[in-house]
Amino acid sequence: MITLRNVSKTYHLAGPRSRQPFTAHRKDTSSRTIEALRNVDLHVPQGSIHGVIGLSGAGKSTLIRCVNLLERPTSGSVVVDGQEMTDLSSTALNQARHRIGMIFQHFNLLTTRNVFDNVALPLELMGVKRAAIRERVLPLLELTGLSDKARQYPAQLSGGQKQRVAIARALASEPRVLLCDEATSALDPQTTGSILTLLREINQKLGLTILLITHEMEVVKSICHRVSLISDGELVEEADVGDFFTAPRTRLGREFLNDFLQLEPPKALVERLEVEPGEHTHPVVRLAFSGDAVSTPLISRLARECGVDVSILQAKVESIQERTLGLMIAELLGTPQQTRRAIDYLETHDLHVEVLGHVQRDD
């Protein structure tokens, strides 16, 4: 449904050079250009929810705006619903955008229009007759839980209700794609949860393809099927959400996950960790497991079959949509041969094992 191939976006700065150094990463002070995106490849299948996560300034907003050409790529291909967007004329591009809805962090509602008329606005601009507008808007208000708010004005609504109006308005032209630019960033956690539930329902009921950008791992965890990680304008990692939470491949991915899960070894232990194993050290490991492994007594079996003692430092269970994920930080106490055999045993039982370091034994 959405395919980006080798997409790059470069901004050329105009005007005299400031005396203060430009602080954005990806700067080129000699040519005064900023590479916001660099050789991005991304595919979002029809009917899926794909999240792009990254730090502020990583290029998330530029990426999502390249999909509907609010930002035109400097180079590369953007295909949406079988159309090469960069080849379209202005008229054809406007028509294509009718099939691509978009919501933002700020709701951008017209304060002088009530809820019904805000949702109806795109249809009015398309020249749809009033009777047909009513037939389209009323079901959208019901879908988004706003049937009783139709005649209210934005000033009378909560933040979550305003975002629901924005979602209904984005769906008015019957798009096949919905772009979400930090759509929950301005909302409190409870309201964020209700908006994410609504987006999931829309995806399931309408078969809508959703591409969202966020800096919130909770958003990715709650509704995304796949996730991409962007850093300095490049996509550095992509995975199914369950796989990403189990075993992120990049350092940045692990930092995002650790910050979200708050699962780190005690500080006193971290200060004692050594990178390389020694004759009198034992490993500290992070374990991630899902599926049958969550309910299997692997730790007790590990002690019995491999002869190691296991000191559990931290543990938690997370629900990733339909998937249960177990996470644990533990010390494996035994001889080097025993601990190596224990790690092999865990890996053969489909646990992801990350050795965080080695610590001197007290004995």
BELVENNOR-V590468 format. One record per run of one state. SS is the DSSP state (H for helix, E for strand, - for the rest). FROM is the first residue (numbers start at 0). TO is the last residue. If there is no record, write none. Layout:
SS/FROM/TO
SS/FROM/TO
This chain:
-/0/0
E/1/11
-/12/25
E/26/27
-/28/31
E/32/43
-/44/47
E/48/52
-/53/58
H/59/66
-/67/73
E/74/79
-/80/81
E/82/83
H/84/86
-/87/88
H/89/96
-/97/98
E/99/103
-/104/112
E/113/113
H/114/124
-/125/128
H/129/142
-/143/145
H/146/148
-/149/151
E/152/152
H/153/155
-/156/157
H/158/170
-/171/175
E/176/180
-/181/187
H/188/205
-/206/207
E/208/213
-/214/215
H/216/222
-/223/224
E/225/230
-/231/232
E/233/239
H/240/246
-/247/249
H/250/260
-/261/265
H/266/269
-/270/272
E/273/273
-/274/279
E/280/289
H/290/294
-/295/296
H/297/305
-/306/307
E/308/319
-/320/321
E/322/332
-/333/334
H/335/347
-/348/350
E/351/359
-/360/362
